[in-house]
């Protein structure tokens, strides 16, 4: 079981709320349409330039706002590898894990630049910046939450647990 994610960084600032991540006017659309509009309020080309495995890096309070899971779902649909931020809104953080989207807290994300290639070790909380040749410590996810993320979220995780009991 791999605990690492490696990808190119897309960098954003503080207070990136769920309406920025997943604009409300598209909520009634299928997730594929919603994902086309992800982050467009601050990065109109986001959905065109992001590639599977890319990593979002942000400042404080990432995912504040609504508790709906559409924000996490559109980022997962875009196949974002992980999100690193100084801090997350609590409900966003838990919803991200529930849908299988890895999230890691890091004290100072200003040291990572857009375009850097970073690797995130979820088990150790280690963040390696291969572009800069630097390493940082982030939060460690407990193994059961890593398993939940790797299985695709809470529903597949619970299905596996029920099946094995």
C-alpha positions, 0 to 999 in steps of 0.5 A: 500500500503506497502512502505517498503522492507526488505531483505538481503544485498549484498555489493559492492563498488564504480563505479559499472557500467552498464557493470558490472551489465549487461555484454554487450556480453549478450545484444542480449539474452533474459533477463533471460539469461542476468540475469544469468550473472548479476554482474559476473565480480565482483561476479561470483556467484551473480545470484546463491546466490541472492534471491528475495527481497535481497538488493544491497548496494554500494558506490558512482556512482552506475550504471555509464556508458551506458544509456541502461536499461538492467542493471536495467532489469536484477536486476529486473529480479533477483527480487532485492528488492531495491538498496541503494548507496551513489550516483547513475548515474543520468540516472541509477537512473531514469531508475531504477524507470522507470522499477519499481526498488526502489533506495535510496541514503544514505550518508554513506553505509559503516555502512551496512555489507554484510549479514545484514538484512535491511528494507527500508521505501521508503516513509520516506527514513528510512533504518533500519538495523535489524542485527545491531539494527541501523537506518539511513536516506536516501532519500525519494521518492515522493509518485507518484514515489513510486506508479510507482515502486509498479506498476512495472514501468512507462508503468503500471503507465501511463496506470493506469493514462490514464485509470482513466482519 
